Amino acid sequence: MKKVKRMANELGLSFNSLVNALLLKTIREGGVDLRNPALSENGFTQGFENSLLEADKQENYQSFDSIQAMLKTARK
């Protein structure tokens, strides 16, 4: 909060003015994109998503009918 107040002061604005300006910008632009640009649209890092896609290409993985079945196998 102190950093934001300092930034507002450096811009010659009060904290409230800065917040109001941000809210108006958000309304004009139809929202704020809070997604992490380092993550894919699925929420994974590119490296992890690539490893999932590669694993999906392999034919030697086991599928399960339920999470319980998967956990039972994983505990063995």
PDB file of N, CA, C and O in Angstrom:
ATOM      1  N   MET A   1       0.819  -1.180   0.000  1.00  0.00           N
ATOM      2  CA  MET A   1       0.000   0.000   0.000  1.00  0.00           C
ATOM      3  C   MET A   1       0.874   1.260   0.000  1.00  0.00           C
ATOM      4  O   MET A   1       0.538   2.263  -0.630  1.00  0.00           O
ATOM      5  N   LYS A   2       1.987   1.190   0.709  1.00  0.00           N
ATOM      6  CA  LYS A   2       2.881   2.342   0.757  1.00  0.00           C
ATOM      7  C   LYS A   2       3.449   2.644  -0.624  1.00  0.00           C
ATOM      8  O   LYS A   2       3.602   3.806  -1.001  1.00  0.00           O
ATOM      9  N   LYS A   3       3.764   1.579  -1.383  1.00  0.00           N
ATOM     10  CA  LYS A   3       4.312   1.774  -2.731  1.00  0.00           C
ATOM     11  C   LYS A   3       3.298   2.463  -3.636  1.00  0.00           C
ATOM     12  O   LYS A   3       3.660   3.324  -4.437  1.00  0.00           O
ATOM     13  N   VAL A   4       2.028   2.086  -3.508  1.00  0.00           N
ATOM     14  CA  VAL A   4       0.986   2.687  -4.332  1.00  0.00           C
ATOM     15  C   VAL A   4       0.811   4.156  -3.969  1.00  0.00           C
ATOM     16  O   VAL A   4       0.675   5.004  -4.852  1.00  0.00           O
ATOM     17  N   LYS A   5       0.816   4.458  -2.684  1.00  0.00           N
ATOM     18  CA  LYS A   5       0.687   5.844  -2.251  1.00  0.00           C
ATOM     19  C   LYS A   5       1.876   6.673  -2.722  1.00  0.00           C
ATOM     20  O   LYS A   5       1.722   7.830  -3.115  1.00  0.00           O
ATOM     21  N   ARG A   6       3.065   6.071  -2.679  1.00  0.00           N
ATOM     22  CA  ARG A   6       4.271   6.763  -3.153  1.00  0.00           C
ATOM     23  C   ARG A   6       4.173   7.013  -4.656  1.00  0.00           C
ATOM     24  O   ARG A   6       4.533   8.089  -5.134  1.00  0.00           O
ATOM     25  N   MET A   7       3.686   6.020  -5.400  1.00  0.00           N
ATOM     26  CA  MET A   7       3.541   6.164  -6.842  1.00  0.00           C
ATOM     27  C   MET A   7       2.535   7.271  -7.165  1.00  0.00           C
ATOM     28  O   MET A   7       2.775   8.100  -8.043  1.00  0.00           O
ATOM     29  N   ALA A   8       1.418   7.277  -6.454  1.00  0.00           N
ATOM     30  CA  ALA A   8       0.409   8.317  -6.661  1.00  0.00           C
ATOM     31  C   ALA A   8       1.019   9.695  -6.405  1.00  0.00           C
ATOM     32  O   ALA A   8       0.801  10.631  -7.175  1.00  0.00           O
ATOM     33  N   ASN A   9       1.779   9.812  -5.324  1.00  0.00           N
ATOM     34  CA  ASN A   9       2.423  11.073  -4.987  1.00  0.00           C
ATOM     35  C   ASN A   9       3.395  11.510  -6.079  1.00  0.00           C
ATOM     36  O   ASN A   9       3.455  12.691  -6.424  1.00  0.00           O
ATOM     37  N   GLU A  10       4.158  10.559  -6.624  1.00  0.00           N
ATOM     38  CA  GLU A  10       5.111  10.872  -7.694  1.00  0.00           C
ATOM     39  C   GLU A  10       4.397  11.360  -8.951  1.00  0.00           C
ATOM     40  O   GLU A  10       4.954  12.139  -9.723  1.00  0.00           O
ATOM     41  N   LEU A  11       3.155  10.897  -9.154  1.00  0.00           N
ATOM     42  CA  LEU A  11       2.363  11.329 -10.302  1.00  0.00           C
ATOM     43  C   LEU A  11       1.595  12.613 -10.013  1.00  0.00           C
ATOM     44  O   LEU A  11       0.915  13.150 -10.888  1.00  0.00           O
ATOM     45  N   GLY A  12       1.705  13.095  -8.796  1.00  0.00           N
ATOM     46  CA  GLY A  12       0.996  14.308  -8.416  1.00  0.00           C
ATOM     47  C   GLY A  12      -0.480  14.072  -8.153  1.00  0.00           C
ATOM     48  O   GLY A  12      -1.293  14.986  -8.289  1.00  0.00           O
ATOM     49  N   LEU A  13      -0.830  12.846  -7.777  1.00  0.00           N
ATOM     50  CA  LEU A  13      -2.217  12.478  -7.515  1.00  0.00           C
ATOM     51  C   LEU A  13      -2.375  12.022  -6.074  1.00  0.00           C
ATOM     52  O   LEU A  13      -1.421  11.581  -5.434  1.00  0.00           O
ATOM     53  N   SER A  14      -3.588  12.137  -5.584  1.00  0.00           N
ATOM     54  CA  SER A  14      -3.886  11.529  -4.296  1.00  0.00           C
ATOM     55  C   SER A  14      -4.126  10.036  -4.529  1.00  0.00           C
ATOM     56  O   SER A  14      -4.334   9.604  -5.663  1.00  0.00           O
ATOM     57  N   PHE A  15      -4.096   9.278  -3.479  1.00  0.00           N
ATOM     58  CA  PHE A  15      -4.367   7.844  -3.579  1.00  0.00           C
ATOM     59  C   PHE A  15      -5.752   7.615  -4.182  1.00  0.00           C
ATOM     60  O   PHE A  15      -5.918   6.780  -5.071  1.00  0.00           O
ATOM     61  N   ASN A  16      -6.747   8.366  -3.691  1.00  0.00           N
ATOM     62  CA  ASN A  16      -8.116   8.214  -4.199  1.00  0.00           C
ATOM     63  C   ASN A  16      -8.214   8.553  -5.680  1.00  0.00           C
ATOM     64  O   ASN A  16      -8.918   7.872  -6.426  1.00  0.00           O
ATOM     65  N   SER A  17      -7.517   9.594  -6.111  1.00  0.00           N
ATOM     66  CA  SER A  17      -7.526   9.964  -7.533  1.00  0.00           C
ATOM     67  C   SER A  17      -6.924   8.869  -8.393  1.00  0.00           C
ATOM     68  O   SER A  17      -7.415   8.581  -9.485  1.00  0.00           O
ATOM     69  N   LEU A  18      -5.852   8.260  -7.891  1.00  0.00           N
ATOM     70  CA  LEU A  18      -5.218   7.170  -8.629  1.00  0.00           C
ATOM     71  C   LEU A  18      -6.158   5.971  -8.747  1.00  0.00           C
ATOM     72  O   LEU A  18      -6.273   5.375  -9.817  1.00  0.00           O
ATOM     73  N   VAL A  19      -6.823   5.622  -7.661  1.00  0.00           N
ATOM     74  CA  VAL A  19      -7.769   4.508  -7.675  1.00  0.00           C
ATOM     75  C   VAL A  19      -8.927   4.817  -8.629  1.00  0.00           C
ATOM     76  O   VAL A  19      -9.335   3.952  -9.404  1.00  0.00           O
ATOM     77  N   ASN A  20      -9.456   6.035  -8.578  1.00  0.00           N
ATOM     78  CA  ASN A  20     -10.543   6.415  -9.477  1.00  0.00           C
ATOM     79  C   ASN A  20     -10.113   6.342 -10.935  1.00  0.00           C
ATOM     80  O   ASN A  20     -10.877   5.881 -11.782  1.00  0.00           O
ATOM     81  N   ALA A  21      -8.895   6.792 -11.237  1.00  0.00           N
ATOM     82  CA  ALA A  21      -8.391   6.727 -12.605  1.00  0.00           C
ATOM     83  C   ALA A  21      -8.279   5.274 -13.065  1.00  0.00           C
ATOM     84  O   ALA A  21      -8.616   4.953 -14.205  1.00  0.00           O
ATOM     85  N   LEU A  22      -7.809   4.406 -12.186  1.00  0.00           N
ATOM     86  CA  LEU A  22      -7.690   2.986 -12.518  1.00  0.00           C
ATOM     87  C   LEU A  22      -9.070   2.372 -12.760  1.00  0.00           C
ATOM     88  O   LEU A  22      -9.248   1.595 -13.699  1.00  0.00           O
ATOM     89  N   LEU A  23     -10.034   2.712 -11.927  1.00  0.00           N
ATOM     90  CA  LEU A  23     -11.390   2.189 -12.099  1.00  0.00           C
ATOM     91  C   LEU A  23     -12.012   2.671 -13.410  1.00  0.00           C
ATOM     92  O   LEU A  23     -12.643   1.887 -14.118  1.00  0.00           O
ATOM     93  N   LEU A  24     -11.843   3.939 -13.734  1.00  0.00           N
ATOM     94  CA  LEU A  24     -12.375   4.461 -14.994  1.00  0.00           C
ATOM     95  C   LEU A  24     -11.731   3.772 -16.195  1.00  0.00           C
ATOM     96  O   LEU A  24     -12.418   3.430 -17.158  1.00  0.00           O
ATOM     97  N   LYS A  25     -10.426   3.570 -16.140  1.00  0.00           N
ATOM     98  CA  LYS A  25      -9.716   2.869 -17.221  1.00  0.00           C
ATOM     99  C   LYS A  25     -10.242   1.441 -17.361  1.00  0.00           C
ATOM    100  O   LYS A  25     -10.438   0.949 -18.473  1.00  0.00           O
ATOM    101  N   THR A  26     -10.467   0.790 -16.236  1.00  0.00           N
ATOM    102  CA  THR A  26     -10.991  -0.575 -16.243  1.00  0.00           C
ATOM    103  C   THR A  26     -12.373  -0.624 -16.885  1.00  0.00           C
ATOM    104  O   THR A  26     -12.661  -1.522 -17.676  1.00  0.00           O
ATOM    105  N   ILE A  27     -13.222   0.332 -16.549  1.00  0.00           N
ATOM    106  CA  ILE A  27     -14.569   0.380 -17.121  1.00  0.00           C
ATOM    107  C   ILE A  27     -14.497   0.636 -18.624  1.00  0.00           C
ATOM    108  O   ILE A  27     -15.191  -0.026 -19.396  1.00  0.00           O
ATOM    109  N   ARG A  28     -13.674   1.580 -19.043  1.00  0.00           N
ATOM    110  CA  ARG A  28     -13.546   1.903 -20.476  1.00  0.00           C
ATOM    111  C   ARG A  28     -13.044   0.715 -21.285  1.00  0.00           C
ATOM    112  O   ARG A  28     -13.488   0.487 -22.410  1.00  0.00           O
ATOM    113  N   GLU A  29     -12.113  -0.042 -20.702  1.00  0.00           N
ATOM    114  CA  GLU A  29     -11.511  -1.172 -21.427  1.00  0.00           C
ATOM    115  C   GLU A  29     -12.277  -2.470 -21.233  1.00  0.00           C
ATOM    116  O   GLU A  29     -11.900  -3.497 -21.797  1.00  0.00           O
ATOM    117  N   GLY A  30     -13.341  -2.440 -20.448  1.00  0.00           N
ATOM    118  CA  GLY A  30     -14.164  -3.629 -20.263  1.00  0.00           C
ATOM    119  C   GLY A  30     -13.565  -4.664 -19.333  1.00  0.00           C
ATOM    120  O   GLY A  30     -13.915  -5.841 -19.415  1.00  0.00           O
ATOM    121  N   GLY A  31     -12.679  -4.256 -18.460  1.00  0.00           N
ATOM    122  CA  GLY A  31     -12.101  -5.181 -17.493  1.00  0.00           C
ATOM    123  C   GLY A  31     -10.600  -5.060 -17.428  1.00  0.00           C
ATOM    124  O   GLY A  31      -9.993  -4.224 -18.096  1.00  0.00           O
ATOM    125  N   VAL A  32     -10.018  -5.905 -16.614  1.00  0.00           N
ATOM    126  CA  VAL A  32      -8.572  -5.938 -16.433  1.00  0.00           C
ATOM    127  C   VAL A  32      -8.106  -7.369 -16.658  1.00  0.00           C
ATOM    128  O   VAL A  32      -8.663  -8.307 -16.088  1.00  0.00           O
ATOM    129  N   ASP A  33      -7.096  -7.530 -17.480  1.00  0.00           N
ATOM    130  CA  ASP A  33      -6.540  -8.859 -17.734  1.00  0.00           C
ATOM    131  C   ASP A  33      -5.538  -9.179 -16.633  1.00  0.00           C
ATOM    132  O   ASP A  33      -4.450  -8.606 -16.588  1.00  0.00           O
ATOM    133  N   LEU A  34      -5.912 -10.098 -15.747  1.00  0.00           N
ATOM    134  CA  LEU A  34      -5.050 -10.462 -14.626  1.00  0.00           C
ATOM    135  C   LEU A  34      -4.302 -11.772 -14.866  1.00  0.00           C
ATOM    136  O   LEU A  34      -3.661 -12.305 -13.960  1.00  0.00           O
ATOM    137  N   ARG A  35      -4.391 -12.280 -16.086  1.00  0.00           N
ATOM    138  CA  ARG A  35      -3.692 -13.537 -16.377  1.00  0.00           C
ATOM    139  C   ARG A  35      -2.184 -13.329 -16.362  1.00  0.00           C
ATOM    140  O   ARG A  35      -1.679 -12.262 -16.711  1.00  0.00           O
ATOM    141  N   ASN A  36      -1.493 -14.361 -15.956  1.00  0.00           N
ATOM    142  CA  ASN A  36      -0.040 -14.345 -15.955  1.00  0.00           C
ATOM    143  C   ASN A  36       0.427 -14.629 -17.377  1.00  0.00           C
ATOM    144  O   ASN A  36       0.148 -15.710 -17.898  1.00  0.00           O
ATOM    145  N   PRO A  37       1.130 -13.696 -18.027  1.00  0.00           N
ATOM    146  CA  PRO A  37       1.541 -13.915 -19.421  1.00  0.00           C
ATOM    147  C   PRO A  37       2.524 -15.077 -19.596  1.00  0.00           C
ATOM    148  O   PRO A  37       2.740 -15.542 -20.715  1.00  0.00           O
ATOM    149  N   ALA A  38       3.114 -15.543 -18.502  1.00  0.00           N
ATOM    150  CA  ALA A  38       4.045 -16.665 -18.599  1.00  0.00           C
ATOM    151  C   ALA A  38       3.321 -18.008 -18.644  1.00  0.00           C
ATOM    152  O   ALA A  38       3.947 -19.042 -18.878  1.00  0.00           O
ATOM    153  N   LEU A  39       1.998 -17.998 -18.421  1.00  0.00           N
ATOM    154  CA  LEU A  39       1.234 -19.240 -18.399  1.00  0.00           C
ATOM    155  C   LEU A  39       0.409 -19.379 -19.673  1.00  0.00           C
ATOM    156  O   LEU A  39       0.000 -18.386 -20.275  1.00  0.00           O
ATOM    157  N   SER A  40       0.174 -20.614 -20.069  1.00  0.00           N
ATOM    158  CA  SER A  40      -0.636 -20.886 -21.246  1.00  0.00           C
ATOM    159  C   SER A  40      -2.099 -20.604 -20.942  1.00  0.00           C
ATOM    160  O   SER A  40      -2.452 -20.280 -19.808  1.00  0.00           O
ATOM    161  N   GLU A  41      -2.944 -20.728 -21.952  1.00  0.00           N
ATOM    162  CA  GLU A  41      -4.376 -20.510 -21.729  1.00  0.00           C
ATOM    163  C   GLU A  41      -4.961 -21.548 -20.777  1.00  0.00           C
ATOM    164  O   GLU A  41      -6.046 -21.348 -20.232  1.00  0.00           O
ATOM    165  N   ASN A  42      -4.243 -22.663 -20.573  1.00  0.00           N
ATOM    166  CA  ASN A  42      -4.680 -23.700 -19.646  1.00  0.00           C
ATOM    167  C   ASN A  42      -4.135 -23.491 -18.232  1.00  0.00           C
ATOM    168  O   ASN A  42      -4.456 -24.255 -17.322  1.00  0.00           O
ATOM    169  N   GLY A  43      -3.314 -22.459 -18.049  1.00  0.00           N
ATOM    170  CA  GLY A  43      -2.782 -22.150 -16.728  1.00  0.00           C
ATOM    171  C   GLY A  43      -1.483 -22.855 -16.396  1.00  0.00           C
ATOM    172  O   GLY A  43      -1.078 -22.888 -15.234  1.00  0.00           O
ATOM    173  N   PHE A  44      -0.817 -23.426 -17.405  1.00  0.00           N
ATOM    174  CA  PHE A  44       0.443 -24.138 -17.187  1.00  0.00           C
ATOM    175  C   PHE A  44       1.605 -23.341 -17.759  1.00  0.00           C
ATOM    176  O   PHE A  44       1.425 -22.508 -18.647  1.00  0.00           O
ATOM    177  N   THR A  45       2.809 -23.608 -17.235  1.00  0.00           N
ATOM    178  CA  THR A  45       3.987 -23.044 -17.888  1.00  0.00           C
ATOM    179  C   THR A  45       4.127 -23.731 -19.241  1.00  0.00           C
ATOM    180  O   THR A  45       3.624 -24.837 -19.438  1.00  0.00           O
ATOM    181  N   GLN A  46       4.805 -23.077 -20.165  1.00  0.00           N
ATOM    182  CA  GLN A  46       4.937 -23.649 -21.503  1.00  0.00           C
ATOM    183  C   GLN A  46       5.662 -24.992 -21.462  1.00  0.00           C
ATOM    184  O   GLN A  46       5.301 -25.916 -22.190  1.00  0.00           O
ATOM    185  N   GLY A  47       6.683 -25.102 -20.613  1.00  0.00           N
ATOM    186  CA  GLY A  47       7.422 -26.359 -20.500  1.00  0.00           C
ATOM    187  C   GLY A  47       6.553 -27.496 -20.005  1.00  0.00           C
ATOM    188  O   GLY A  47       6.609 -28.603 -20.541  1.00  0.00           O
ATOM    189  N   PHE A  48       5.739 -27.228 -18.973  1.00  0.00           N
ATOM    190  CA  PHE A  48       4.868 -28.270 -18.430  1.00  0.00           C
ATOM    191  C   PHE A  48       3.803 -28.653 -19.448  1.00  0.00           C
ATOM    192  O   PHE A  48       3.504 -29.835 -19.622  1.00  0.00           O
ATOM    193  N   GLU A  49       3.231 -27.659 -20.120  1.00  0.00           N
ATOM    194  CA  GLU A  49       2.218 -27.967 -21.129  1.00  0.00           C
ATOM    195  C   GLU A  49       2.813 -28.793 -22.264  1.00  0.00           C
ATOM    196  O   GLU A  49       2.174 -29.724 -22.756  1.00  0.00           O
ATOM    197  N   ASN A  50       4.029 -28.459 -22.682  1.00  0.00           N
ATOM    198  CA  ASN A  50       4.684 -29.251 -23.733  1.00  0.00           C
ATOM    199  C   ASN A  50       4.905 -30.684 -23.280  1.00  0.00           C
ATOM    200  O   ASN A  50       4.731 -31.612 -24.071  1.00  0.00           O
ATOM    201  N   SER A  51       5.289 -30.885 -22.013  1.00  0.00           N
ATOM    202  CA  SER A  51       5.507 -32.251 -21.523  1.00  0.00           C
ATOM    203  C   SER A  51       4.184 -33.021 -21.477  1.00  0.00           C
ATOM    204  O   SER A  51       4.165 -34.223 -21.744  1.00  0.00           O
ATOM    205  N   LEU A  52       3.095 -32.357 -21.146  1.00  0.00           N
ATOM    206  CA  LEU A  52       1.784 -33.017 -21.172  1.00  0.00           C
ATOM    207  C   LEU A  52       1.389 -33.410 -22.596  1.00  0.00           C
ATOM    208  O   LEU A  52       0.878 -34.505 -22.827  1.00  0.00           O
ATOM    209  N   LEU A  53       1.629 -32.513 -23.537  1.00  0.00           N
ATOM    210  CA  LEU A  53       1.292 -32.811 -24.930  1.00  0.00           C
ATOM    211  C   LEU A  53       2.137 -33.964 -25.465  1.00  0.00           C
ATOM    212  O   LEU A  53       1.640 -34.809 -26.210  1.00  0.00           O
ATOM    213  N   GLU A  54       3.410 -34.000 -25.088  1.00  0.00           N
ATOM    214  CA  GLU A  54       4.278 -35.105 -25.510  1.00  0.00           C
ATOM    215  C   GLU A  54       3.826 -36.421 -24.876  1.00  0.00           C
ATOM    216  O   GLU A  54       3.794 -37.454 -25.545  1.00  0.00           O
ATOM    217  N   ALA A  55       3.478 -36.387 -23.594  1.00  0.00           N
ATOM    218  CA  ALA A  55       3.015 -37.605 -22.914  1.00  0.00           C
ATOM    219  C   ALA A  55       1.730 -38.111 -23.545  1.00  0.00           C
ATOM    220  O   ALA A  55       1.507 -39.319 -23.624  1.00  0.00           O
ATOM    221  N   ASP A  56       0.883 -37.192 -23.994  1.00  0.00           N
ATOM    222  CA  ASP A  56      -0.378 -37.586 -24.612  1.00  0.00           C
ATOM    223  C   ASP A  56      -0.151 -38.297 -25.942  1.00  0.00           C
ATOM    224  O   ASP A  56      -0.976 -39.110 -26.359  1.00  0.00           O
ATOM    225  N   LYS A  57       0.964 -37.996 -26.610  1.00  0.00           N
ATOM    226  CA  LYS A  57       1.275 -38.644 -27.891  1.00  0.00           C
ATOM    227  C   LYS A  57       1.732 -40.087 -27.705  1.00  0.00           C
ATOM    228  O   LYS A  57       1.634 -40.895 -28.628  1.00  0.00           O
ATOM    229  N   GLN A  58       2.230 -40.411 -26.517  1.00  0.00           N
ATOM    230  CA  GLN A  58       2.720 -41.757 -26.258  1.00  0.00           C
ATOM    231  C   GLN A  58       1.547 -42.693 -26.019  1.00  0.00           C
ATOM    232  O   GLN A  58       0.503 -42.291 -25.505  1.00  0.00           O
ATOM    233  N   GLU A  59       1.736 -43.927 -26.396  1.00  0.00           N
ATOM    234  CA  GLU A  59       0.655 -44.913 -26.279  1.00  0.00           C
ATOM    235  C   GLU A  59       0.794 -45.774 -25.021  1.00  0.00           C
ATOM    236  O   GLU A  59      -0.022 -46.669 -24.799  1.00  0.00           O
ATOM    237  N   ASN A  60       1.800 -45.523 -24.205  1.00  0.00           N
ATOM    238  CA  ASN A  60       2.061 -46.420 -23.077  1.00  0.00           C
ATOM    239  C   ASN A  60       1.641 -45.844 -21.724  1.00  0.00           C
ATOM    240  O   ASN A  60       2.257 -46.149 -20.703  1.00  0.00           O
ATOM    241  N   TYR A  61       0.613 -45.026 -21.713  1.00  0.00           N
ATOM    242  CA  TYR A  61       0.150 -44.515 -20.437  1.00  0.00           C
ATOM    243  C   TYR A  61      -1.148 -45.209 -20.043  1.00  0.00           C
ATOM    244  O   TYR A  61      -1.869 -45.737 -20.890  1.00  0.00           O
ATOM    245  N   GLN A  62      -1.427 -45.199 -18.773  1.00  0.00           N
ATOM    246  CA  GLN A  62      -2.591 -45.891 -18.251  1.00  0.00           C
ATOM    247  C   GLN A  62      -3.724 -44.892 -18.013  1.00  0.00           C
ATOM    248  O   GLN A  62      -3.495 -43.806 -17.480  1.00  0.00           O
ATOM    249  N   SER A  63      -4.926 -45.256 -18.402  1.00  0.00           N
ATOM    250  CA  SER A  63      -6.072 -44.392 -18.130  1.00  0.00           C
ATOM    251  C   SER A  63      -6.903 -44.998 -17.001  1.00  0.00           C
ATOM    252  O   SER A  63      -6.823 -46.196 -16.728  1.00  0.00           O
ATOM    253  N   PHE A  64      -7.686 -44.168 -16.364  1.00  0.00           N
ATOM    254  CA  PHE A  64      -8.477 -44.592 -15.216  1.00  0.00           C
ATOM    255  C   PHE A  64      -9.919 -44.134 -15.399  1.00  0.00           C
ATOM    256  O   PHE A  64     -10.191 -43.125 -16.050  1.00  0.00           O
ATOM    257  N   ASP A  65     -10.830 -44.893 -14.814  1.00  0.00           N
ATOM    258  CA  ASP A  65     -12.247 -44.539 -14.868  1.00  0.00           C
ATOM    259  C   ASP A  65     -12.638 -43.529 -13.800  1.00  0.00           C
ATOM    260  O   ASP A  65     -13.680 -42.881 -13.902  1.00  0.00           O
ATOM    261  N   SER A  66     -11.804 -43.397 -12.778  1.00  0.00           N
ATOM    262  CA  SER A  66     -12.122 -42.469 -11.695  1.00  0.00           C
ATOM    263  C   SER A  66     -10.842 -42.032 -11.000  1.00  0.00           C
ATOM    264  O   SER A  66      -9.790 -42.656 -11.145  1.00  0.00           O
ATOM    265  N   ILE A  67     -10.951 -40.963 -10.253  1.00  0.00           N
ATOM    266  CA  ILE A  67      -9.813 -40.486  -9.459  1.00  0.00           C
ATOM    267  C   ILE A  67      -9.479 -41.508  -8.382  1.00  0.00           C
ATOM    268  O   ILE A  67      -8.309 -41.731  -8.075  1.00  0.00           O
ATOM    269  N   GLN A  68     -10.499 -42.125  -7.813  1.00  0.00           N
ATOM    270  CA  GLN A  68     -10.269 -43.127  -6.776  1.00  0.00           C
ATOM    271  C   GLN A  68      -9.426 -44.283  -7.320  1.00  0.00           C
ATOM    272  O   GLN A  68      -8.510 -44.754  -6.646  1.00  0.00           O
ATOM    273  N   ALA A  69      -9.733 -44.740  -8.538  1.00  0.00           N
ATOM    274  CA  ALA A  69      -8.962 -45.829  -9.145  1.00  0.00           C
ATOM    275  C   ALA A  69      -7.513 -45.397  -9.382  1.00  0.00           C
ATOM    276  O   ALA A  69      -6.585 -46.180  -9.177  1.00  0.00           O
ATOM    277  N   MET A  70      -7.327 -44.161  -9.809  1.00  0.00           N
ATOM    278  CA  MET A  70      -5.977 -43.661 -10.040  1.00  0.00           C
ATOM    279  C   MET A  70      -5.205 -43.601  -8.728  1.00  0.00           C
ATOM    280  O   MET A  70      -4.048 -44.019  -8.674  1.00  0.00           O
ATOM    281  N   LEU A  71      -5.834 -43.081  -7.661  1.00  0.00           N
ATOM    282  CA  LEU A  71      -5.165 -42.983  -6.377  1.00  0.00           C
ATOM    283  C   LEU A  71      -4.844 -44.353  -5.806  1.00  0.00           C
ATOM    284  O   LEU A  71      -3.796 -44.541  -5.188  1.00  0.00           O
ATOM    285  N   LYS A  72      -5.738 -45.309  -6.008  1.00  0.00           N
ATOM    286  CA  LYS A  72      -5.493 -46.672  -5.526  1.00  0.00           C
ATOM    287  C   LYS A  72      -4.260 -47.256  -6.205  1.00  0.00           C
ATOM    288  O   LYS A  72      -3.439 -47.903  -5.556  1.00  0.00           O
ATOM    289  N   THR A  73      -4.128 -47.030  -7.502  1.00  0.00           N
ATOM    290  CA  THR A  73      -2.961 -47.527  -8.245  1.00  0.00           C
ATOM    291  C   THR A  73      -1.695 -46.776  -7.819  1.00  0.00           C
ATOM    292  O   THR A  73      -0.628 -47.380  -7.706  1.00  0.00           O
ATOM    293  N   ALA A  74      -1.802 -45.500  -7.590  1.00  0.00           N
ATOM    294  CA  ALA A  74      -0.649 -44.690  -7.208  1.00  0.00           C
ATOM    295  C   ALA A  74      -0.111 -45.067  -5.827  1.00  0.00           C
ATOM    296  O   ALA A  74       1.080 -44.908  -5.559  1.00  0.00           O
ATOM    297  N   ARG A  75      -0.977 -45.562  -4.960  1.00  0.00           N
ATOM    298  CA  ARG A  75      -0.550 -45.910  -3.601  1.00  0.00           C
ATOM    299  C   ARG A  75       0.174 -47.247  -3.558  1.00  0.00           C
ATOM    300  O   ARG A  75       0.806 -47.567  -2.551  1.00  0.00           O
ATOM    301  N   LYS A  76       0.099 -48.029  -4.615  1.00  0.00           N
ATOM    302  CA  LYS A  76       0.760 -49.341  -4.621  1.00  0.00           C
ATOM    303  C   LYS A  76       2.252 -49.212  -4.698  1.00  0.00           C
ATOM    304  O   LYS A  76       2.959 -50.219  -4.713  1.00  0.00           O
TER     305      LYS A  76
END
